[in-house]
Amino acid sequence: MIQIYHNNRCSKSRQALQLLQDKNQEIVVIDYLKNPPTADELGHLLHKLSMRPEELLRKGEAVYKEQYKGKSLSAEEWIQAMVLHPVLIERPIVVKGDKAVVGRPPEKVMELF
């Protein structure tokens, strides 16, 4: 089974989902803006991605620029910021077993196969 943390308004996220659907995989689509991950879930995702929290941030978002730009936060504080403002989470994130990738570019999801 594959999970995709998805935002349907994002073209890259839609393209990644289409690539997965073309592989005829069982897919669980998680609209992470409506159902944001908890701090624990985000921590597990970051581990699977082999990323630090600040590497997963969407720094072009208004909330980042207004509230976080130029700040030096701990890993836990960045995770809390993403839980509070899920729009800060880069997308799409695709998870298969104990591995995950950020689908940017969308073809990156093929690394899971």
C-alpha positions as CSV (number, residue, x, y, z in Angstrom):
1,M,0.0,0.0,0.0
2,I,1.1,3.5,-0.8
3,Q,0.2,6.7,1.0
4,I,0.3,10.1,-0.6
5,Y,0.1,13.3,1.4
6,H,-1.7,15.3,-1.2
7,N,-3.0,18.7,-2.1
8,N,-5.3,18.6,-5.1
9,R,-4.7,22.3,-5.8
10,C,-1.0,21.5,-6.5
11,S,-0.2,20.4,-10.0
12,K,2.9,18.5,-8.9
13,S,0.9,16.6,-6.3
14,R,-1.8,15.8,-8.9
15,Q,1.0,14.6,-11.4
16,A,2.5,12.4,-8.7
17,L,-0.9,10.9,-7.9
18,Q,-1.5,10.1,-11.6
19,L,1.9,8.4,-11.8
20,L,1.0,6.2,-8.9
21,Q,-2.5,5.4,-10.3
22,D,-0.8,4.5,-13.6
23,K,1.2,1.8,-11.7
24,N,-2.1,0.3,-10.5
25,Q,-1.1,0.6,-6.9
26,E,-3.4,0.6,-3.8
27,I,-3.2,4.2,-2.8
28,V,-4.4,6.0,0.4
29,V,-4.8,9.7,-0.4
30,I,-4.3,11.9,2.6
31,D,-5.5,15.5,2.2
32,Y,-2.9,16.8,4.7
33,L,-4.4,20.3,4.7
34,K,-7.7,19.0,6.1
35,N,-6.1,16.1,8.1
36,P,-2.7,17.3,9.1
37,P,-0.2,14.9,10.5
38,T,0.5,15.0,14.2
39,A,3.9,15.8,15.5
40,D,4.7,12.1,15.9
41,E,3.5,11.3,12.4
42,L,5.5,14.1,11.0
43,G,8.6,12.9,12.9
44,H,8.1,9.4,11.4
45,L,7.7,10.9,7.9
46,L,10.9,12.9,8.3
47,H,12.8,9.8,9.4
48,K,11.5,7.9,6.4
49,L,12.5,10.8,4.2
50,S,15.9,11.1,5.8
51,M,15.3,14.8,6.1
52,R,15.5,17.5,8.8
53,P,12.3,19.4,9.5
54,E,13.6,22.6,8.0
55,E,14.3,20.8,4.7
56,L,10.6,20.0,4.4
57,L,9.4,23.6,4.7
58,R,7.7,25.5,1.9
59,K,9.6,28.7,2.4
60,G,7.6,30.6,-0.2
61,E,4.4,30.4,1.8
62,A,3.1,33.7,3.3
63,V,2.9,32.2,6.8
64,Y,6.6,31.2,6.6
65,K,7.6,34.7,5.4
66,E,5.5,36.4,8.0
67,Q,6.2,34.3,11.1
68,Y,9.3,32.2,10.6
69,K,11.7,33.7,8.0
70,G,15.1,34.3,9.5
71,K,14.4,32.3,12.7
72,S,16.5,29.6,14.0
73,L,14.2,26.9,15.6
74,S,14.9,23.5,17.0
75,A,13.7,20.4,15.1
76,E,10.8,20.1,17.5
77,E,9.8,23.7,17.0
78,W,9.8,23.4,13.2
79,I,7.7,20.2,13.5
80,Q,5.2,22.1,15.7
81,A,5.1,25.0,13.1
82,M,4.2,22.5,10.4
83,V,1.6,20.9,12.6
84,L,0.1,24.3,13.3
85,H,0.4,25.4,9.7
86,P,0.3,22.3,7.4
87,V,0.6,24.5,4.3
88,L,4.3,24.7,5.3
89,I,4.8,21.0,4.5
90,E,6.3,20.4,1.1
91,R,4.2,18.2,-1.1
92,P,3.5,15.6,-2.2
93,I,5.0,13.1,0.2
94,V,4.7,9.5,-0.9
95,V,5.2,6.7,1.5
96,K,5.7,3.0,0.7
97,G,6.7,0.8,3.6
98,D,9.7,2.3,5.5
99,K,10.6,4.6,2.6
100,A,9.3,8.0,1.5
101,V,10.0,10.6,-1.0
102,V,8.9,14.2,-1.8
103,G,7.5,14.1,-5.3
104,R,9.4,17.1,-6.7
105,P,9.7,16.5,-9.5
106,P,6.7,14.1,-9.6
107,E,8.8,11.4,-11.3
108,K,10.7,11.1,-8.0
109,V,7.9,8.8,-6.7
110,M,9.2,6.1,-9.1
111,E,12.2,5.7,-6.8
112,L,9.8,3.8,-4.5
113,F,9.4,1.0,-7.1
